[in-house]
Amino acid sequence: MEHAKNFEEIKANIIALLDAKKYIGARGEVLKLNEADVADLIDETSDELGIEMAIILFRMLPKDEAAEVFSRLSTDDQLAIVNGMTDKELRFIIDEMDFDDMIDVLEELPANIVDKILEKSTKEERKLINTFLNYPEDSAGSLMTPDYITLQKGWNVGETLAHIKREGMDSETVYTCYVKDWGRKLLGIVSLRSLVTQDADVPIADLLVGDVVYVNVYDDQEKVSEAFTKYGFLAIPVVDNEKRLVGIITVDDILKVVEEEVTEDIERMGGVFGSDDREYLDTGIFRQVRNRFPWLILLMFSAMLTGLVISKFELLLTDVASLMTYLPLLMGTGGNSGSQASTLVIRGLAVGELEPKDALRVLWKELRISLLLGLCLSGVNLLKILFLDNEPLSVGITVCIAQIIVIVLAKCLGGMLPLLAKKVGIDPALMAAPFISTLTDTFSCLVYFTLASAIFHLT
């Protein structure tokens, strides 16, 4: 809280100084902030004072800090700043960024600017950059960095530590070092902790851990995220199909992936498709309409089935008009019950607690839960119908039996559909609240009116 308060005070002071064109004073205030806060400051300045002022703010940064700040900016601000840079400034920023951050930036830049950067790169750099840019967007290869410490199996601890001192500043991490043979095949890992606690003449072969958790270069980023969550590593090696070490992925990069995956799941659960990494306020209304329209039109046509079911029972509703009063209650209870179950199952699938093979266990669990909840809710509802609404017992029995059946159906559907989606390769997040609610609405009407027809002897 104290840090946030100080940041807001410094930000307000910087914006006031910029507005007054007191750039030297503004620069002094900027240097009080860390890179993450400076990136937030530039993004907010862009919104409040315009991108021109944000570019001025960025040019105030020391060269060694500018690259780190640039990698944290939004895509729109990065593009605006790139357009205001000279070729020399852009080349410096790209050279100073970590390799994986540089690849992320190059993926977002226009092709003509990327070509300009590649023209000024060495042949080896161009080859490496093009290799990384050609990996699938959501693969481990697109996340990894080639900046890591590699060791030779024949070294001892003293030689290894000397090597780490020489290469460590240019590496993404030094806490885990990777041992490979002359064919670049991964042999194992050696931790920095084990190195600094041993004598200099101890062979690193004695410290080598050969049972290494690794991911393939073409593995989906969600699988990589699950590996980090399961094992709690700071970094995971990435190998090709020949088990040759080609890079590593560090935990700071996977945190971005986790945020992206969670955002994607939340959006899909809400029926929003095709969204990108833009913030809500930065996304145009036409893009928002395009992202939301497909799911809404699908749900609208699905809801027409509910109307069709109701129209088939017009005679029943004419004779027992009070039945219509309780239809919203049943539809709402069904939708809410199904959404509860689907949310818990989707979450279980996302964190690896559930698999499609657990379907029968989930069904048995939800069946018992739904029966207990149905009995409790229908009991309360029956008392209300008889004593507060003064309806006949036949109406109360119809509504309450229908309520139990609807809750059981909704919870079983909510539990099963995400597992089925996972089984056939569809994102389970699609089987969330909007879809489940629309589906259970139709089932609620069908169950309710069929049961009422039987009880009241009407067809």
Buried (B, 14 or more C-beta within 10 A) or exposed (E): EEEEEEBEEBBEBBBEBBEEEBBEBBBBBBEEBEBEBBBBBBBEBBEEBEBEBBBBBBBBBEEEBBBBBBBBBBBBBBBBBBEBBEEEBBBBBBEBBBBBBBBBBBEBBEEEBBEBBBEBBEEEBBEBBEEBBEBEEBBBBBBBBBBBBBBBBEBBBBBBBEBBEEBBEEBBBBEBBBBBEEEBEBBBBBEBEBBEEBEEEBBBBEBBEEEBEBBBBEBBBBEBBBBBEEEEBEBBBBBBEEBBBBBBBBBBBBEBBBEBBEEBBEBBBEBBBEBEEEEEEBBEEEBEEEBBEEBEEBBEEBBEBBEEBBEBBEEBBEEBEBBEEBBEBBBBBBBBBBBBBBBBBBBBBBEEEBEBEBBEEBBEBBBEBBBEBBEEBBEEBBEBBBEEBEBEEEBBBBBBBBBBBBBBBBBBBBBBBBBBBBEEEEBBBBBBBBBBBBBBBBBBBBBBBBBBBEBBEBE
